[in-house]
Amino acid sequence: MISALSTAHPGILLEALPNPVFVKDEQHRWVLLNDAFCRFIGHSRAELIGKSDYDFFPRQEADVFWRKDDLVFASGQVDENEEHFTDSTGRPHVILTRKTLATAADGKRFLVGVITDITERKQMEEELKRSRDELEHRVLERTAELRRLNGQLQEEDRRKTEFLNALSHELRNPLAPIQNALWLLDRSDETRWEDAKAVIARQIDHLTRIIDDLLDVTRIARGKIQLQRGPADLADLIRCTADDHRGIFVARGIELGVTVPEQPVWLDADRCRIGQAIANLLINAAKFTDRGGQVKITLERRSEREAVVRVTDTGVGIAPEFRERLFDPFVQASTSLDRAMGGLGLGLALVKGIVELHGGSVGVRSEGLNRGAEFTIRLPLTAVRA
């Protein structure tokens, strides 16, 4: 048979090739092998000669080898493709097999196969693909992050521009009454002076509040604000703050309800700053509640460690997409509703900053526009005082 395949000794020819080489007959039995093939398979030539793929490989792999061999025998065409192969140690390989048909002088046909082990190359390709996919994923993530940051910068720039516009209006509005009052002082008798002085005093107070709010927001953002801590009865503080601002609600025709415990609720806090935060929530509720509406402020001791203040109104409510940004500085200045009612959108930012400086938190809940809102302050308590 060997002499039928070649006039030269076929074993010498096969051994000269570095790749694993095999020759099969039409019954799919190995009839000729080189040493490289035996080493690659992990079996001796004596074990392999006369045997088929089914004697050494998993059935699924052997089925593939057998089917492709049949195609070469049937078509006479060269077949070259990737195949999966498991050696005698159980190690999987990816191989590139080139199979061609050879016909001996006596007419017998044989299949000659040359194997190239491409396992490492495929592993490198997979690794490169994973690296490329990871890189593409990171690039997409970074691009999305840059877009998000760019959107934030644009939004902050827009809010800053609108804030400056609102600030210019807020600062300009008191100037006209002051100018009119000065005009009256110049041209009126003494009976009109008290009215003019009252106008000037009110507008200067308004300007002072605007400037104080701006300074407080800046101090909180920079961590420069100093708290004057001490024992503070939160229940008494809420009652006093509500009484101090009740005139606003009376003037707007809004009912103000106050519900606090009879017993003291003690905090270690800056009484003035906590009062400022509560006042801002009450003023905000009054601003966005129509005449005939209701605002309620309640205090509840949730445990020995936490008190909860709730300010609930029946006002215009808050759109869902707006709630997350509500405590950011200058956000309210960008809304047409708030601009119509005045304000720079600093009040809620101050509430958040003051409460967090005391180790607490703020929250808001609303069912939507025209369905009211509820603002919540949570503050840590101290031990009950004698």
Residue, then its C-alpha position, 0 to 999 in steps of 0.5 A: m500500500i505504501s508503494a502505491l501511494s508514492t514512489a518515494h518512501p511516504g514515511i520519509l515525506l511525512e516526517a519531513l513536515p512539521n505539522p501533524v499529518f495523517v492518511k485515511d482510507e475510504q473506511h476512515r481508518w488511519v493508514l499512515l501517520n507522522d510522528a508529529f501527529c502521534r505526539f499531537i494526538g497523544h497516542s502511539r502509531a501502533e495504537l492508531i493505525g487501523k483505527s478511526d476517530y470513534d476509537f479515540f475522540p468524543r462522539q460529537e467530535a468524531d461525528v464531525f470528522w467523519r462527516k467532513d471526510d465523507l464530503v471530501f471522498a464524495s466531492g474530490q474537493v479540498d476541504e479546509n476549516e476549523e475543528h475542535f479536538t480533544d487530546s488524550t489528556g482532555r485538553p481542548h484544541v482548535i485546529l485548522t485542518r486541510k483535507t485533500l483526496a489522493t488516488a494511488a496508482d492502483g485506483k485506491r483513494f486516500l484522504v490526506g489531512v494536514i493539521t495546524d494547531i491554532t488554539e493559542r491564536k484563537q485564544m489571543e483573538e478572543e482575548l483581543k476581542r474581549s479587550r476591544d469590547e471592554l475598551e469600546h464599553r469604557v469608551l461608551e461609558r466615558t462618552a456617556e459620562l462626558r455627555r452627562l457632565n456637558g449636560q450638567l454644565q449646560e444646565e448649570d450655565r442656564r440656571k446661572t444665567e436665569f438666576l442672574n436675570a432673576l437677581s437683577h429683577e429682585l434687586r431692581n424691584p425695591l429700588a423703584p419704591i425707594q426712589n419714589a420715597l426719596w422723591l416724596l421726601d424732597r417734595s412733600d411736607e413732614t406729614r408724608w415723611e413717615d410713610a416714605k421712611a416706612v417704604i424705604a425701611r421695608q425695601i431695605d429689609h427686603l434687599t438685606r434678606i436677599i443678600d443674607d440668603l446669598l451669603d448663607v448659601t455661599r457659606i454653606a457651600r464652602g463649609k464656612i458657616q459656624l453653628q452656635r449649638g446648644p440645647a433647643d426645644l424643637a416644639d417651642l421653636i416651631r410654635c415661636t416660628a409659626d407665630d412670627h410668620r402668622g401674619i403672612f398667612v393671614a394676609r394671604g388668606i391661608e389657614l395655618g395649623v400647628t401641631v406639636p407635642e406638649q412636652p419638650v423635644w430637645l435638640d443639640a442645635d443652633r436655634c436661630r438656624i433651625g428656626q431659619a430652616i423652618a421659617n423658609l419652609l413655611i414661607n415657601a408653603a405660603k408662597f405656593t398656596d392659593r387664598g383659602g388653602q391650608v398649611k400645616i406644620t407638625l412635629e413627631r418624635r419617631s423614636e428617642r433618636e429622631a424627630v420629624v417635622r412636616v410642612t404640608d400644604t394644599g398648594v400648586g404641587i410639584a411636577p415629578e421631574f422637578r422634585e430631584r432638583l428642588f433643593d439645588p440652589f437657584v432652581q426655583a428661579s428658573t420656573s415661570l411660576d416662581r418668577a411670577m411670585g418672586g424669589l431666587g430659589l435659595g430658600l429650600a437650598l438653605v433648608k437642606g444645607i442647615v439641616e444637613l449641618h445638624g446631621g439631619s435630612v430633608g425630603v419632599r413628597s407631592e402627588g403632582l401639580n395642583r395636588g399640594a406638597e409635603f416637606t419633611i425635616r428629620l433631625p437627631l435628638t439629644a437625651v431628654r433634659a430634666 
